[in-house]
């Protein structure tokens, strides 16, 4: 079978939607852990975009909504948070969580992150996206849509992974699966977990989108779990992209790959349990 030489964004989007439809329940179930792991970076993003009582906030690629609820608590009953995602299944978990928390200021809408121009213009004080921008095939189109939705002077905040070297909890499984499945390197322009992680790349993307006063900060976010085996369970249940990478492998080959991944991740175990290296970039730009 020949290897494609051109990235197909439509196939990628369809696969991404299917992955999150399948991973919706486990991603929601892992919500408390996600809050602990990504909490500091999320709070810093919310600080940078200036969310306060009465703010109107757009959450893009909101997933199961853990960060949506954080924003909703900040805006209070007089504010508004609209959570959007390409997966209706995962958004339903966000909607239920908001209802159970009594946060009537939260609404959800199924919407491709590159189609934000469908929203009314200049209606939000802030736009946030936690680990979402990296997976848009056309990141500039997504940023343009975010900018469209913002009021003048509004702010865009984003959280992304930095480099593979500083995110071994994730880059280790990716490298092992890529080798075992004989996958080629990512094609030019292909989105992925580390697509905005190199020095200066995220800031340049925000500035290219016409944002000013851009800030990018590094936040250490180690993945702390009882063991490497528990990290593997988290990734097997919640990271649909890893399963998509294994599609050409047999069941036995997939099992062997997961065994190798767990073996490699054991190097990050210590007396206090597992601490997988992870570094996030938290960014902000002003319209």
C-alpha positions, 0 to 999 in steps of 0.5 A, spaced: 500 500 500 502 506 497 504 512 503 500 518 502 504 524 500 498 529 501 495 530 508 487 529 507 484 534 512 477 531 511 479 524 513 483 527 519 477 531 521 472 525 520 477 520 524 478 525 530 470 526 531 470 518 531 475 518 536 472 523 541 465 519 540 468 513 542 473 516 548 467 521 550 465 516 556 472 515 559 475 522 558 469 524 562 470 518 567 478 521 568 475 528 569 477 528 576 484 526 574 484 531 568 483 537 573 488 535 577 493 534 572 491 540 567 488 545 573 494 549 574 495 550 567 488 552 566 487 557 572 493 560 569 490 561 562 483 563 565 487 568 569 491 571 562 485 572 558 481 576 564 475 572 565 471 575 571 464 576 574 459 577 568 464 575 562 462 571 556 467 566 554 467 561 548 470 554 550 473 551 543 474 544 543 471 543 550 471 536 551 467 533 557 468 541 560 472 540 566 475 547 564 468 550 562 466 549 569 472 552 571 470 558 567 463 558 569 464 559 576 469 565 574 463 568 570 458 567 575 450 567 574 450 573 570 456 571 565 455 566 560 460 560 557 459 557 550 462 550 550 463 547 543 466 541 540 466 537 534 463 531 538 456 531 540 457 525 545 463 528 549 459 535 549 453 531 552 458 530 558 459 537 559 452 539 559 450 534 564 456 536 569 454 543 568 446 542 570 449 537 576 453 543 578 447 548 577 451 552 572 445 555 568 450 560 565 453 554 561 451 552 554 453 547 549 453 547 541 456 542 536 461 546 532 467 544 528 473 549 531 474 551 524 467 553 523 467 559 528 465 564 523 458 561 524 457 564 531 455 572 531 461 576 531 464 580 537 460 577 542 465 574 547 470 577 552 474 571 551 476 565 547 479 559 550 482 552 548 485 547 552 489 542 548 485 543 542 488 548 537 494 543 536 489 538 532 486 543 527 488 542 520 487 549 519 490 552 525 489 559 522 482 558 520 481 556 527 484 562 530 481 567 525 474 564 527 476 565 535 478 572 533 471 573 529 467 571 535 471 576 540 469 583 542 475 588 540 480 588 546 478 581 547 483 575 549 484 568 546 487 563 551 490 556 549 494 551 552 498 546 548 504 541 549 511 543 548 516 539 545 516 531 545 522 531 549 519 535 554 513 530 554 515 523 554 509 521 557 506 522 551 511 522 546 514 515 548 507 511 546 507 515 540 514 513 538 513 506 539 507 505 536 510 509 530 516 504 529 512 498 530 506 500 525 512 503 520 508 509 520 512 515 516 513 522 519 508 527 520 506 530 513 507 537 512 502 541 515 499 535 519 496 537 526 498 533 532 500 534 539 507 537 538 505 541 532 505 548 536 511 546 541 517 548 538 520 555 541 517 561 538 512 557 534 505 558 538 507 565 539 508 566 531 501 563 530 498 567 534 501 574 531 500 571 524 493 571 526 493 578 528 493 578 535 497 583 539 501 583 546 502 575 545 504 572 551 507 564 552 509 561 558 511 554 560 508 550 565 510 544 568 505 539 568 507 532 570 502 526 570 502 523 577 499 517 577 500 511 582 504 507 577 506 506 569 501 501 568 496 506 571 498 511 566 498 506 560 490 505 562 489 512 562 492 513 555 489 506 552 482 508 555 482 516 553 487 517 547 483 515 541 489 518 537 494 512 539 489 507 537 488 510 530 495 509 529 495 502 531 489 500 526 494 496 522 497 492 527 494 485 529 491 484 536 497 481 538 501 486 536 497 491 539 498 488 546 506 487 545 506 495 543 502 496 550 507 492 554 513 495 551 510 502 552 509 500 559 516 498 560 519 504 557 514 508 562 517 505 568 523 509 568 518 515 571 516 511 577 519 512 584 518 512 591 512 516 590 509 513 584 509 515 577 511 522 574 511 522 567 514 528 564 509 533 561 510 541 559 505 545 557 505 552 554 500 557 556 498 562 551 494 569 550 493 574 545 489 580 544 484 582 539 
